[in-house]
Amino acid sequence: MKQDKITIHGPKTDGTYIVEFKTADGVALAFSVPKGGGTAVLEYFQDKMPYGLAVPDVPRTISRAFYTKSH
């Protein structure tokens, strides 16, 4: 069963973390968080979800029009 997932990778050798959001269909968005105060929060949540967080399938709460607007 494929699921949407949020994963926190790190800390890397330079102290940064990578946060990845991945849909069940394999579409992903990842960003790097530089070493600093924000990484303490990521470390806390990473400790609570060491294998990532599977996101349950729930009805959309954002209008479908949001996804069709050109940005």
PETAVEN-V670828 format. One record per residue. SS is DSSP state (H for helix, E for strand, C for the rest). D_FIRST is the distance of its C-alpha to the first C-alpha in whole Angstrom. Layout:
BEGIN
SS|D_FIRST, SS|D_FIRST
END
This chain:
BEGIN
C|0, C|4, C|6, E|10, E|12, E|16, E|18, E|21, E|23, E|26, C|29, C|30, C|34, C|35, C|34, C|31, E|28, E|25, E|22, E|19, E|17, E|14, C|12, C|9, C|11, C|13, C|16, E|18, E|21, E|22, E|26, E|28, E|30, C|33, C|35, C|37, H|36, H|33, H|31, H|32, H|30, H|27, H|28, H|28, H|24, H|23, H|25, H|23, C|19, C|20, C|16, C|16, E|15, E|11, E|12, C|11, C|11, C|15, C|18, C|19, C|23, C|24, C|26, H|24, H|28, H|27, H|25, H|27, C|30, C|32, C|32
END
